[in-house]
Amino acid sequence: MMPESTNVAKVKQAKKRMMNYYWHDQKLYFKGLCVPKLEEKKPMVVQMHEDLGYFNEQRILSKIYRCCY
């Protein structure tokens, strides 16, 4: 069994992280940016790939993270 102090620290850490999330109009936001649903992610990646001129995977994901996460 883990020490009680470990559980308290994990709870505090989780609460701190949760403060950055909120729901609005049935959408989840993180620090003001919409977190896309799983089924929305693939079309988003394909669209970014086409819009950015077929750059590599890392550059596309970096762009998506900046605007959506």
ABEGO torsion letter per residue (X at the ends): XBBAAAAAAAAAAAAAAAAABBBBGGBBBBGGBBBBBAAAAAAAAAAAAAAAGGBBAAAAAAAAAAAAX
